[in-house]
């Protein structure tokens, strides 16, 4: 997964997890993010379709995910990750380290986001006819990301995300479809070699 896909995925997952912010953080922002976390935890399987700077789909269930974006398909079953690059007909198999899991796994972010970002409430706005709350995240330390703006609906589902990079680029992601209560089997989050008979498998474990 390239840097932009990894940055987007981290930001999207930030909407879906609890962030135990410190006492001096914006309490309004903390309350909204906590309610978003509760909504996520009650949602069961989640299906997301997004557009904007990049287009793709995301399936989530517990610690597992499936992401399809920009010609790359990634599966994670809670232990093993498979990343298939369609153009090269290659699939890389790996066991993510704790640091890598912080950027690809929603539950790993629970324990790290409070030390990575400050947050503040940006007010209530209407974007493309939908009203919601704006949350602004800024990194505690300088890095690739300068700021992230999250836009959550009144029922605490993600609607819109912008990511401003230190390079000056801005990426935007619109949540086009968000469905909860999806019934996923474990196979949804595992690479099926039978469906990709020509793929070269690169095992990094």
Backbone as a printed PyTorch tensor [residue, N CA C, xyz], in Angstrom:
tensor([[[  0.8600,  -1.1850,   0.0000],
         [  0.0000,   0.0000,   0.0000],
         [  0.9000,   1.2390,   0.0000]],

        [[  0.6980,   2.1780,  -0.9700],
         [  1.5820,   3.3280,  -1.0100],
         [  1.2180,   4.3240,   0.0850]],

        [[  2.0230,   5.3890,   0.1730],
         [  1.8630,   6.3370,   1.2830],
         [  0.4680,   6.9380,   1.3190]],

        [[ -0.0720,   7.3490,   0.1500],
         [ -1.3610,   8.0230,   0.1570],
         [ -2.4760,   7.0840,   0.5880]],

        [[ -2.4310,   5.8290,   0.1500],
         [ -3.4540,   4.8810,   0.5840],
         [ -3.3480,   4.6410,   2.0740]],

        [[ -2.1080,   4.5590,   2.5780],
         [ -1.9100,   4.3230,   4.0010],
         [ -2.3880,   5.5240,   4.8190]],

        [[ -2.0920,   6.7440,   4.3480],
         [ -2.5480,   7.9470,   5.0440],
         [ -4.0670,   7.9980,   5.0610]],

        [[ -4.7020,   7.7310,   3.9040],
         [ -6.1570,   7.7670,   3.8570],
         [ -6.7550,   6.7400,   4.8060]],

        [[ -6.2210,   5.5360,   4.7700],
         [ -6.8020,   4.4760,   5.5890],
         [ -6.6800,   4.8060,   7.0710]],

        [[ -5.5360,   5.3640,   7.4690],
         [ -5.3570,   5.7620,   8.8620],
         [ -6.3980,   6.8000,   9.2650]],

        [[ -6.6270,   7.7660,   8.3710],
         [ -7.5630,   8.8420,   8.6970],
         [ -8.9910,   8.3200,   8.7470]],

        [[ -9.3490,   7.4420,   7.8270],
         [-10.6930,   6.8890,   7.8390],
         [-10.9330,   6.0910,   9.1070]],

        [[ -9.9670,   5.3050,   9.5020],
         [-10.1270,   4.4950,  10.6980],
         [-10.1550,   5.3530,  11.9550]],

        [[ -9.5350,   6.5260,  11.8730],
         [ -9.5530,   7.4210,  13.0330],
         [-10.9750,   7.8230,  13.3910]],

        [[-11.8640,   7.8150,  12.4040],
         [-13.2560,   8.1530,  12.6590],
         [-13.9770,   7.0590,  13.4310]],

        [[-13.4430,   5.8550,  13.3820],
         [-14.1970,   4.6920,  13.8140],
         [-13.7210,   4.1140,  15.1310]],

        [[-12.7760,   4.7770,  15.7960],
         [-12.2200,   4.2030,  17.0120],
         [-12.2820,   5.1950,  18.1560]],

        [[-12.1640,   4.6890,  19.3640],
         [-12.1390,   5.5280,  20.5570],
         [-10.7700,   6.1730,  20.6900]],

        [[-10.7300,   7.4620,  20.9990],
         [ -9.4630,   8.1420,  21.2360],
         [ -9.4940,   8.7150,  22.6470]],

        [[ -8.6990,   8.1480,  23.5140],
         [ -8.6820,   8.5740,  24.9090],
         [ -7.8420,   9.8280,  25.0610]],

        [[ -8.4140,  10.9610,  24.7060],
         [ -7.6840,  12.2230,  24.6700],
         [ -7.3850,  12.7340,  26.0640]],

        [[ -6.3220,  13.5060,  26.1850],
         [ -5.9100,  14.0450,  27.4700],
         [ -6.8580,  15.1520,  27.9130]],

        [[ -6.8100,  15.4950,  29.1840],
         [ -7.7830,  16.4230,  29.7790],
         [ -7.7670,  17.8000,  29.1360]],

        [[ -6.6280,  18.2160,  28.6030],
         [ -6.5520,  19.5620,  28.0400],
         [ -7.0140,  19.6210,  26.5850]],

        [[ -7.5240,  18.5140,  26.0460],
         [ -8.0250,  18.5290,  24.6840],
         [ -9.4280,  19.1480,  24.6510]],

        [[ -9.8820,  19.4630,  23.4450],
         [-11.2010,  20.0370,  23.2290],
         [-12.2650,  19.0180,  23.6450]],

        [[-13.0230,  19.3280,  24.7100],
         [-13.9860,  18.3540,  25.2330],
         [-15.1380,  18.1080,  24.2570]],

        [[-15.5070,  19.1140,  23.4530],
         [-16.5790,  18.9140,  22.4670],
         [-16.1240,  17.9150,  21.4000]],

        [[-14.9010,  18.0740,  20.9360],
         [-14.3520,  17.1470,  19.9470],
         [-14.2350,  15.7490,  20.5280]],

        [[-13.7860,  15.6670,  21.7820],
         [-13.6420,  14.3760,  22.4470],
         [-14.9900,  13.6700,  22.5420]],

        [[-16.0360,  14.4090,  22.9100],
         [-17.3610,  13.8300,  23.0500],
         [-17.8710,  13.2790,  21.7180]],

        [[-17.6770,  14.0350,  20.6470],
         [-18.1520,  13.6040,  19.3280],
         [-17.4060,  12.3580,  18.8670]],

        [[-16.0910,  12.3390,  19.0340],
         [-15.3050,  11.1810,  18.6180],
         [-15.6520,   9.9500,  19.4500]],

        [[-15.9310,  10.1520,  20.7250],
         [-16.3140,   9.0230,  21.5850],
         [-17.6530,   8.4340,  21.1310]],

        [[-18.5850,   9.3110,  20.7530],
         [-19.8810,   8.8320,  20.2650],
         [-19.7300,   8.1400,  18.9110]],

        [[-18.8080,   8.6260,  18.0850],
         [-18.5320,   7.9600,  16.8100],
         [-17.9620,   6.5660,  17.0620]],

        [[-17.1150,   6.4510,  18.0950],
         [-16.5320,   5.1570,  18.4430],
         [-17.6150,   4.1900,  18.9000]],

        [[-18.5440,   4.6750,  19.7360],
         [-19.6380,   3.8360,  20.2210],
         [-20.5170,   3.3750,  19.0670]],

        [[-20.8050,   4.2820,  18.1360],
         [-21.6180,   3.9370,  16.9670],
         [-20.9260,   2.8590,  16.1450]],

        [[-19.6040,   2.9760,  15.9960],
         [-18.8440,   1.9890,  15.2330],
         [-18.8910,   0.6240,  15.8980]],

        [[-18.7020,   0.6090,  17.2130],
         [-18.6590,  -0.6570,  17.9370],
         [-19.9850,  -1.4010,  17.8910]],

        [[-21.0830,  -0.6620,  17.6980],
         [-22.4040,  -1.2800,  17.6380],
         [-22.8200,  -1.6290,  16.2080]],

        [[-21.9650,  -1.3100,  15.2510],
         [-22.3650,  -1.4020,  13.8520],
         [-22.2220,  -2.7940,  13.2420]],

        [[-21.4710,  -3.6940,  13.8780],
         [-21.2130,  -4.9870,  13.2660],
         [-20.3310,  -4.8140,  12.0450]],

        [[-20.5850,  -5.6100,  11.0110],
         [-19.8160,  -5.4410,   9.7780],
         [-20.1730,  -4.1440,   9.0850]],

        [[-19.1640,  -3.4740,   8.5360],
         [-19.3700,  -2.1730,   7.8890],
         [-18.8570,  -2.2270,   6.4560]],

        [[-19.6400,  -1.6670,   5.5400],
         [-19.2470,  -1.5310,   4.1400],
         [-19.1710,  -0.0490,   3.7920]],

        [[-18.0360,   0.3840,   3.2350],
         [-17.8350,   1.7950,   2.9000],
         [-17.3920,   1.9030,   1.4440]],

        [[-18.0080,   2.8240,   0.7220],
         [-17.5710,   3.1670,  -0.6270],
         [-17.1790,   4.6430,  -0.6150]],

        [[-15.9850,   4.9650,  -1.1070],
         [-15.4940,   6.3410,  -1.0400],
         [-14.9970,   6.8190,  -2.3960]],

        [[-14.9980,   8.1570,  -2.5650],
         [-14.4960,   8.7870,  -3.7760],
         [-13.7050,  10.0290,  -3.4120]],

        [[-13.3700,  10.8190,  -4.4240],
         [-12.5530,  12.0050,  -4.1690],
         [-11.1950,  11.8500,  -4.8170]],

        [[-10.1480,  12.1510,  -4.0810],
         [ -8.7980,  12.0260,  -4.6270],
         [ -8.4820,  10.5870,  -4.9980]],

        [[ -9.0660,   9.6500,  -4.2730],
         [ -8.9600,   8.2390,  -4.6050],
         [-10.3310,   7.6040,  -4.4340]],

        [[-10.5840,   6.5630,  -5.1890],
         [-11.8520,   5.8600,  -5.1120],
         [-11.6170,   4.4240,  -4.6810]],

        [[-12.5730,   3.8610,  -3.9460],
         [-12.4120,   2.4850,  -3.5310],
         [-13.5030,   2.0340,  -2.6010]],

        [[-13.3130,   0.8320,  -2.0500],
         [-14.2590,   0.2550,  -1.1080],
         [-13.4890,  -0.2970,   0.0920]],

        [[-14.1840,  -0.3520,   1.2170],
         [-13.5850,  -0.8310,   2.4550],
         [-14.6180,  -1.6560,   3.2100]],

        [[-14.2270,  -2.8490,   3.6550],
         [-15.0670,  -3.6820,   4.5070],
         [-14.3740,  -3.8400,   5.8490]],

        [[-15.1290,  -3.6810,   6.9370],
         [-14.5760,  -3.7680,   8.2890],
         [-15.4270,  -4.6920,   9.1470]],

        [[-14.7550,  -5.4890,   9.9590],
         [-15.4520,  -6.2960,  10.9580],
         [-14.4540,  -6.6240,  12.0660]],

        [[-14.7020,  -6.0680,  13.2610],
         [-13.7720,  -6.2950,  14.3630],
         [-12.3740,  -5.8320,  14.0040]],

        [[-11.3910,  -6.6980,  14.1280],
         [-10.0070,  -6.3410,  13.8270],
         [ -9.6560,  -6.5940,  12.3630]],

        [[-10.6090,  -7.0510,  11.5740],
         [-10.3350,  -7.4540,  10.1900],
         [-10.7890,  -6.3800,   9.1960]],

        [[-10.1540,  -6.3790,   8.0090],
         [-10.5790,  -5.4520,   6.9650],
         [-10.2620,  -6.0010,   5.5860]],

        [[-10.9550,  -5.4550,   4.5920],
         [-10.6340,  -5.6510,   3.1810],
         [-10.7060,  -4.2860,   2.5210]],

        [[ -9.6460,  -3.8830,   1.8260],
         [ -9.5680,  -2.5750,   1.1820],
         [ -9.2220,  -2.7510,  -0.2810]],

        [[ -9.9950,  -2.1020,  -1.1570],
         [ -9.7020,  -2.0860,  -2.5850],
         [ -9.6040,  -0.6430,  -3.0320]],

        [[ -8.4280,  -0.2510,  -3.5520],
         [ -8.1870,   1.1590,  -3.8810],
         [ -7.0110,   1.2700,  -4.8420]],

        [[ -7.2150,   1.9590,  -5.9560],
         [ -6.1210,   2.2660,  -6.8660],
         [ -5.3910,   1.0640,  -7.4220]],

        [[ -6.1180,   0.0050,  -7.7480],
         [ -5.4800,  -1.1670,  -8.3210],
         [ -4.8110,  -2.0770,  -7.3120]],

        [[ -5.0010,  -1.8000,  -6.0230],
         [ -4.4380,  -2.6170,  -4.9510],
         [ -5.5730,  -3.1730,  -4.0970]],

        [[ -5.5020,  -4.4640,  -3.8060],
         [ -6.4590,  -5.1020,  -2.9030],
         [ -5.6970,  -5.6140,  -1.6840]],

        [[ -6.2090,  -5.3020,  -0.4970],
         [ -5.5510,  -5.7200,   0.7350],
         [ -6.5480,  -6.4240,   1.6410]],

        [[ -6.1160,  -7.5600,   2.1830],
         [ -6.9170,  -8.3280,   3.1380],
         [ -6.1480,  -8.4150,   4.4450]],

        [[ -6.8450,  -8.3650,   5.5600],
         [ -6.2150,  -8.5570,   6.8680],
         [ -7.1940,  -9.3230,   7.7480]],

        [[ -6.7870, -10.5100,   8.2170],
         [ -7.6790, -11.3640,   8.9890],
         [ -7.4420, -11.2860,  10.4970]],

        [[ -6.7210, -10.2570,  10.9170],
         [ -6.4030, -10.1030,  12.3310],
         [ -4.9870, -10.5140,  12.6600]],

        [[ -4.3680, -11.2830,  11.7660],
         [ -2.9860, -11.7370,  11.9610],
         [ -2.1370, -11.5260,  10.7150]],

        [[ -2.6510, -11.9890,   9.5770],
         [ -1.9060, -11.9640,   8.3160],
         [ -2.4950, -10.9430,   7.3590]],

        [[ -1.6180, -10.2480,   6.6240],
         [ -2.0510,  -9.2930,   5.6110],
         [ -1.5840,  -9.7580,   4.2390]],

        [[ -2.4910,  -9.6640,   3.2590],
         [ -2.1820,  -9.9440,   1.8640],
         [ -2.4220,  -8.6640,   1.0690]],

        [[ -1.4590,  -8.2620,   0.2470],
         [ -1.6160,  -7.0740,  -0.5960],
         [ -1.3750,  -7.4760,  -2.0470]],

        [[ -2.4250,  -7.3800,  -2.8510],
         [ -2.3680,  -7.8030,  -4.2460],
         [ -2.3310,  -6.5850,  -5.1560]],

        [[ -1.2860,  -6.5080,  -5.9940],
         [ -1.1470,  -5.4180,  -6.9600],
         [ -1.5570,  -5.9620,  -8.3200]],

        [[ -2.6770,  -5.4880,  -8.8070],
         [ -3.2480,  -6.0200, -10.0470],
         [ -2.3100,  -5.8480, -11.2340]],

        [[ -1.6630,  -4.7000, -11.3280],
         [ -0.8060,  -4.3940, -12.4700],
         [  0.3670,  -5.3680, -12.5790]],

        [[  0.9190,  -5.7760, -11.4310],
         [  2.0950,  -6.6510, -11.4240],
         [  1.7500,  -8.1230, -11.2310]],

        [[  0.4740,  -8.4140, -10.9580],
         [  0.0610,  -9.7800, -10.6600],
         [  0.9010, -10.3700,  -9.5270]],

        [[  1.0750,  -9.5680,  -8.4550],
         [  1.8530,  -9.9980,  -7.3000],
         [  1.0320,  -9.8290,  -6.0300]],

        [[  1.1690, -10.7650,  -5.1180],
         [  0.5480, -10.6410,  -3.8140],
         [  1.6240, -10.8190,  -2.7530]],

        [[  1.7340,  -9.8310,  -1.8800],
         [  2.7160,  -9.8670,  -0.8020],
         [  2.0190, -10.2920,   0.4800]],

        [[  2.5870, -11.3000,   1.1350],
         [  2.0250, -11.8210,   2.3770],
         [  2.9290, -11.3930,   3.5250]],

        [[  2.3520, -10.8180,   4.5760],
         [  3.1660, -10.3340,   5.6920],
         [  2.4070, -10.4610,   7.0030]],

        [[  3.1510, -10.3990,   8.0770],
         [  2.5790, -10.2950,   9.4220],
         [  2.9430,  -8.9160,   9.9380]],

        [[  2.0080,  -7.9590,   9.9300],
         [  2.3400,  -6.5740,  10.2930],
         [  2.9020,  -6.4690,  11.7010]],

        [[  3.8890,  -5.5770,  11.8530],
         [  4.4590,  -5.2910,  13.1680],
         [  3.4950,  -4.3970,  13.9400]],

        [[  3.6960,  -4.2360,  15.2570],
         [  2.8360,  -3.3260,  16.0260],
         [  2.7880,  -1.9200,  15.4440]],

        [[  3.9380,  -1.4010,  14.9720],
         [  3.9570,  -0.0600,  14.3840],
         [  3.1390,  -0.0120,  13.0940]],

        [[  3.2600,  -1.0520,  12.2670],
         [  2.4990,  -1.0800,  11.0180],
         [  1.0090,  -1.1970,  11.2920]],

        [[  0.6450,  -1.9320,  12.3240],
         [ -0.7660,  -2.0900,  12.6560],
         [ -1.4080,  -0.7770,  13.0540]],

        [[ -0.6210,   0.1660,  13.5610],
         [ -1.1660,   1.4630,  13.9490],
         [ -1.7040,   2.2170,  12.7480]],

        [[ -1.2120,   1.8890,  11.5460],
         [ -1.6740,   2.5960,  10.3520],
         [ -2.6620,   1.7870,   9.5290]],

        [[ -2.9320,   0.5220,   9.9210],
         [ -3.8580,  -0.2750,   9.1270],
         [ -4.9630,  -0.9120,   9.9540]],

        [[ -4.8670,  -0.8650,  11.2700],
         [ -5.8200,  -1.5930,  12.1060],
         [ -6.5440,  -0.6490,  13.0580]],

        [[ -7.8830,  -0.6070,  13.0260],
         [ -8.6180,   0.3560,  13.8630],
         [ -8.4070,   0.1550,  15.3490]],

        [[ -8.2710,  -1.0860,  15.7980],
         [ -8.1260,  -1.3260,  17.2230],
         [ -6.7280,  -0.9620,  17.7190]],

        [[ -5.7150,  -1.0860,  16.8650],
         [ -4.3720,  -0.6650,  17.2540],
         [ -4.3120,   0.8400,  17.4590]],

        [[ -5.1490,   1.5830,  16.7090],
         [ -5.1550,   3.0380,  16.8270],
         [ -5.6990,   3.5070,  18.1670]],

        [[ -6.4950,   2.6780,  18.8190],
         [ -7.0860,   3.0690,  20.0940],
         [ -6.0010,   3.4710,  21.0860]],

        [[ -4.9080,   2.7370,  21.0760],
         [ -3.8610,   2.9470,  22.0620],
         [ -2.8060,   3.9560,  21.6280]],

        [[ -2.9280,   4.4830,  20.4080],
         [ -1.8640,   5.3580,  19.9270],
         [ -2.3180,   6.7460,  19.5170]],

        [[ -3.6080,   6.9120,  19.1750],
         [ -4.0210,   8.2010,  18.6270],
         [ -3.9330,   9.3360,  19.6380]],

        [[ -4.1160,   9.0280,  20.9130],
         [ -4.0720,  10.0890,  21.9070],
         [ -2.6870,  10.7160,  22.0140]],

        [[ -1.6540,   9.9790,  21.6540],
         [ -0.3070,  10.5440,  21.7270],
         [  0.1890,  11.0360,  20.3710]],

        [[ -0.5880,  10.8130,  19.3050],
         [ -0.1660,  11.2300,  17.9780],
         [ -0.8010,  12.5450,  17.5340]],

        [[ -2.0210,  12.8380,  18.0110],
         [ -2.7520,  14.0000,  17.5040],
         [ -3.3860,  14.8290,  18.6180]],

        [[ -3.4530,  16.1500,  18.3830],
         [ -4.3310,  17.0430,  19.1190],
         [ -5.6330,  17.1340,  18.3310]],

        [[ -6.7280,  17.4390,  18.9930],
         [ -7.9740,  17.6110,  18.2540],
         [ -8.7300,  18.8210,  18.7810]],

        [[ -9.5460,  19.4280,  17.9040],
         [-10.3980,  20.5400,  18.3180],
         [-11.6700,  20.5300,  17.4800]],

        [[-12.7050,  21.1170,  18.0520],
         [-14.0030,  21.1740,  17.3840],
         [-14.0290,  22.3470,  16.4160]],

        [[-14.4260,  22.0950,  15.1710],
         [-14.4320,  23.1330,  14.1450],
         [-15.7960,  23.7290,  13.8640]],

        [[-16.8340,  23.2700,  14.6050],
         [-18.1690,  23.8210,  14.4150],
         [-19.0680,  22.9240,  13.5920]],

        [[-20.3080,  23.3680,  13.4650],
         [-21.3070,  22.6260,  12.6960],
         [-21.4450,  23.2790,  11.3270]],

        [[-21.3850,  22.4600,  10.2700],
         [-21.4240,  22.9830,   8.9050],
         [-22.3330,  22.1120,   8.0460]],

        [[-22.6500,  22.6310,   6.8580],
         [-23.3790,  21.8570,   5.8590],
         [-22.4930,  21.7000,   4.6330]],

        [[-22.2450,  20.4590,   4.2520],
         [-21.4390,  20.1520,   3.0780],
         [-22.2550,  19.2720,   2.1510]],

        [[-22.4360,  19.7670,   0.9100],
         [-23.2130,  19.0320,  -0.0950],
         [-24.5960,  18.6290,   0.4400]],

        [[-25.2100,  19.5560,   1.1570],
         [-26.5630,  19.3430,   1.6270],
         [-26.6910,  18.5200,   2.8920]],

        [[-25.5780,  18.1000,   3.4810],
         [-25.6250,  17.2880,   4.6980],
         [-24.9900,  18.0560,   5.8480]],

        [[-25.7070,  18.1160,   6.9730],
         [-25.2080,  18.8440,   8.1420],
         [-24.4130,  17.9070,   9.0340]],

        [[-23.3310,  18.4280,   9.5970],
         [-22.5180,  17.6020,  10.4770],
         [-21.5290,  18.4160,  11.2710]],

        [[-20.6940,  17.7320,  12.0240],
         [-19.7040,  18.3680,  12.8910],
         [-18.2970,  18.1820,  12.3400]],

        [[-17.5210,  19.2420,  12.4390],
         [-16.1460,  19.2340,  11.9430],
         [-15.1670,  19.0360,  13.1060]],

        [[-14.2670,  18.0670,  12.9430],
         [-13.2090,  17.8150,  13.9120],
         [-11.8730,  17.9940,  13.2070]],

        [[-10.9720,  18.7540,  13.8170],
         [ -9.6690,  19.0370,  13.2170],
         [ -8.5800,  18.3590,  14.0440]],

        [[ -7.7850,  17.5220,  13.3870],
         [ -6.6740,  16.8330,  14.0340],
         [ -5.3550,  17.4190,  13.5470]],

        [[ -4.4600,  17.6900,  14.4640],
         [ -3.1190,  18.1540,  14.1110],
         [ -2.0990,  17.2790,  14.8350]],

        [[ -1.0530,  16.8340,  14.1460],
         [ -0.0680,  15.9250,  14.7490],
         [  0.6870,  16.5870,  15.9030]],

        [[  1.0000,  15.8070,  16.9010],
         [  1.8120,  16.3010,  18.0120],
         [  3.2680,  16.4840,  17.5870]],

        [[  3.6850,  15.7270,  16.5760],
         [  5.0380,  15.8490,  16.0510],
         [  4.9730,  16.0260,  14.5380]],

        [[  5.9490,  16.7440,  13.9740],
         [  5.9690,  16.9840,  12.5400],
         [  6.2010,  15.6750,  11.7920]],

        [[  5.5170,  15.5640,  10.6450],
         [  5.6440,  14.3690,   9.8260],
         [  5.0300,  14.6130,   8.4700]],

        [[  4.5560,  13.5570,   7.8210],
         [  3.9720,  13.6750,   6.4870],
         [  2.6440,  14.4330,   6.5030]],

        [[  1.8990,  14.3290,   7.5890],
         [  0.5790,  14.9550,   7.6780],
         [  0.6580,  16.2700,   8.4520]],

        [[  0.1060,  17.3410,   7.8630],
         [  0.0490,  18.6290,   8.5480],
         [ -1.2440,  18.7730,   9.3340]],

        [[ -2.3510,  18.3150,   8.7630],
         [ -3.6330,  18.3580,   9.4750],
         [ -4.6290,  17.4430,   8.7870]],

        [[ -5.6340,  17.0360,   9.5560],
         [ -6.7230,  16.2080,   9.0400],
         [ -8.0330,  16.8360,   9.5050]],

        [[ -8.9700,  17.0090,   8.5790],
         [-10.2910,  17.5100,   8.9230],
         [-11.2980,  16.3870,   8.7010]],

        [[-12.0150,  16.0460,   9.7690],
         [-13.0230,  15.0010,   9.7190],
         [-14.4030,  15.6470,   9.7870]],

        [[-15.3050,  15.2060,   8.9490],
         [-16.6660,  15.7360,   8.9510],
         [-17.6120,  14.5800,   9.2310]],

        [[-18.3020,  14.6390,  10.3980],
         [-19.1690,  13.5620,  10.8520],
         [-20.6300,  13.9770,  10.8030]],

        [[-21.4840,  13.0530,  10.3770],
         [-22.9150,  13.3360,  10.3160],
         [-23.4890,  13.4310,  11.7280]],

        [[-24.7660,  13.8150,  11.8100],
         [-25.4260,  13.9510,  13.1050],
         [-25.5500,  12.6060,  13.8350]],

        [[-25.5080,  11.5040,  13.0920],
         [-25.5220,  10.1880,  13.7400],
         [-24.1230,   9.5790,  13.8080]],

        [[-23.1080,  10.4560,  13.6930],
         [-21.7030,  10.1240,  13.9620],
         [-21.0900,   9.1540,  12.9540]],

        [[-21.5490,   9.2190,  11.7190],
         [-20.9230,   8.4610,  10.6530],
         [-20.0600,   9.3990,   9.8110]],

        [[-18.9380,   8.9030,   9.2820],
         [-18.0520,   9.7520,   8.4770],
         [-18.6880,  10.1440,   7.1570]],

        [[-18.5420,  11.4240,   6.7840],
         [-19.0780,  11.9350,   5.5300],
         [-17.9900,  12.4530,   4.5960]],

        [[-16.9650,  13.0620,   5.1830],
         [-15.9740,  13.7720,   4.3710],
         [-14.6740,  13.8980,   5.1560]],

        [[-13.5590,  13.7280,   4.4550],
         [-12.2440,  13.8200,   5.0920],
         [-11.3060,  14.5920,   4.1740]],

        [[-10.5580,  15.5380,   4.7240],
         [ -9.4810,  16.1700,   3.9620],
         [ -8.1760,  15.9870,   4.7260]],

        [[ -7.1260,  15.7000,   3.9790],
         [ -5.8100,  15.4870,   4.5650],
         [ -4.8470,  16.4730,   3.9180]],

        [[ -4.2790,  17.3760,   4.7170],
         [ -3.2870,  18.3230,   4.2160],
         [ -1.9060,  17.7980,   4.5520]],

        [[ -1.0820,  17.6140,   3.5260],
         [  0.2510,  17.0630,   3.7160],
         [  1.2820,  18.1700,   3.8820]],

        [[  2.3890,  17.8160,   4.5060],
         [  3.4650,  18.7830,   4.7150],
         [  4.0340,  19.2680,   3.3850]],

        [[  3.8650,  18.4780,   2.3210],
         [  4.3590,  18.8480,   0.9950],
         [  3.5140,  19.9450,   0.3550]],

        [[  2.3520,  20.2540,   0.9800],
         [  1.4560,  21.2570,   0.4230],
         [  0.2750,  20.6620,  -0.3170]],

        [[  0.3070,  19.3770,  -0.5920],
         [ -0.8000,  18.7090,  -1.2650],
         [ -1.9770,  18.5220,  -0.3120]],

        [[ -3.1670,  18.4980,  -0.8760],
         [ -4.3690,  18.2200,  -0.1060],
         [ -5.1270,  17.0830,  -0.7660]],

        [[ -5.4820,  16.0920,   0.0110],
         [ -6.2660,  14.9650,  -0.4730],
         [ -7.6570,  15.0320,   0.1580]],

        [[ -8.6780,  14.7620,  -0.6330],
         [-10.0290,  14.7620,  -0.0830],
         [-10.6990,  13.4220,  -0.3720]],

        [[-11.5190,  12.9920,   0.5760],
         [-12.2170,  11.7170,   0.4600],
         [-13.6710,  11.9010,   0.8860]],

        [[-14.5690,  11.5400,  -0.0120],
         [-15.9970,  11.6390,   0.2580],
         [-16.5600,  10.2450,   0.4930]],

        [[-17.2760,  10.0770,   1.5850],
         [-17.9120,   8.7980,   1.8620],
         [-19.2150,   8.7520,   1.0640]],

        [[-19.2360,   7.9270,   0.0310],
         [-20.3770,   7.8690,  -0.8740],
         [-21.4570,   6.9250,  -0.3680]],

        [[-21.0440,   5.9010,   0.3560],
         [-22.0090,   4.9320,   0.8670],
         [-21.4410,   4.3090,   2.1390]],

        [[-22.2610,   4.2030,   3.1700],
         [-21.8320,   3.6810,   4.4760],
         [-22.9470,   2.7850,   5.0050]],

        [[-22.6960,   1.4770,   5.0160],
         [-23.7110,   0.5280,   5.4550],
         [-23.2100,  -0.2680,   6.6570]],

        [[-24.0870,  -0.4770,   7.6250],
         [-23.7340,  -1.2240,   8.8250],
         [-24.5280,  -2.5370,   8.8830]],

        [[-24.1720,  -3.3700,   9.8460],
         [-24.8890,  -4.6240,  10.0290],
         [-24.6260,  -5.6400,   8.9290]],

        [[-23.4850,  -5.5350,   8.2390],
         [-23.1610,  -6.4530,   7.1520],
         [-22.7260,  -7.8120,   7.7170]],

        [[-23.1220,  -8.8750,   7.0210],
         [-22.7480, -10.2310,   7.4390],
         [-21.5470, -10.6940,   6.6190]],

        [[-20.3670, -10.6140,   7.2140],
         [-19.1500, -11.0420,   6.5490],
         [-18.6700, -12.3640,   7.1410]],

        [[-18.1970, -13.2570,   6.2800],
         [-17.5430, -14.4700,   6.7610],
         [-16.0560, -14.1910,   6.9050]],

        [[-15.3390, -15.0870,   7.5690],
         [-13.9000, -14.9050,   7.7490],
         [-13.1640, -14.8740,   6.4110]],

        [[-13.7120, -15.5690,   5.3960],
         [-13.0630, -15.6140,   4.0890],
         [-13.0340, -14.2540,   3.4060]],

        [[-13.9230, -13.3500,   3.8110],
         [-13.9310, -12.0020,   3.2370],
         [-12.6000, -11.3040,   3.4630]],

        [[-11.9120, -11.6520,   4.5290],
         [-10.7020, -10.9370,   4.9360],
         [ -9.4360, -11.7690,   4.7200]],

        [[ -9.5410, -12.7620,   3.8200],
         [ -8.3920, -13.6020,   3.4910],
         [ -8.2380, -13.7010,   1.9810]],

        [[ -7.0080, -13.7000,   1.5210],
         [ -6.7080, -13.8350,   0.0910],
         [ -7.0400, -15.2530,  -0.3640]],

        [[ -7.7870, -15.3640,  -1.4630],
         [ -8.1540, -16.6530,  -2.0380],
         [ -7.3220, -16.8770,  -3.2940]],

        [[ -6.2930, -17.7130,  -3.1820],
         [ -5.3720, -17.9460,  -4.2930],
         [ -6.0750, -18.5100,  -5.5250]],

        [[ -7.1830, -19.2300,  -5.3350],
         [ -7.8960, -19.8210,  -6.4660],
         [ -8.4770, -18.7630,  -7.3930]],

        [[ -8.7560, -17.5770,  -6.8560],
         [ -9.3190, -16.5020,  -7.6650],
         [ -8.2390, -15.7280,  -8.4190]],

        [[ -6.9770, -15.9490,  -8.0590],
         [ -5.8670, -15.2350,  -8.6930],
         [ -4.7810, -16.2520,  -9.0560]],

        [[ -5.0790, -17.1660,  -9.9790],
         [ -4.1460, -18.2660, -10.2900],
         [ -2.8260, -17.8110, -10.8950]],

        [[ -2.7990, -16.6280, -11.5020],
         [ -1.5760, -16.1360, -12.1390],
         [ -0.7140, -15.2950, -11.2020]],

        [[ -1.1960, -15.0550, -10.0060],
         [ -0.4770, -14.1530,  -9.0900],
         [  0.7810, -14.8070,  -8.5370]],

        [[  1.8590, -14.0380,  -8.5320],
         [  3.1010, -14.4850,  -7.8960],
         [  3.0250, -14.1360,  -6.4150]],

        [[  3.2270, -15.1190,  -5.5520],
         [  3.1380, -14.9160,  -4.1210],
         [  4.5160, -14.6250,  -3.5470]],

        [[  4.6310, -13.4650,  -2.8580],
         [  5.8810, -13.0740,  -2.2010],
         [  5.6370, -13.1170,  -0.7140]],

        [[  6.1450, -14.1230,  -0.0630],
         [  5.8930, -14.3370,   1.3710],
         [  6.9890, -13.6570,   2.1880]],

        [[  6.6100, -12.5870,   2.9300],
         [  7.5570, -11.8060,   3.7150],
         [  7.5480, -12.1940,   5.1830]],

        [[  6.7850, -13.2310,   5.5260],
         [  6.6930, -13.6050,   6.9450],
         [  7.9730, -14.2810,   7.4230]]])
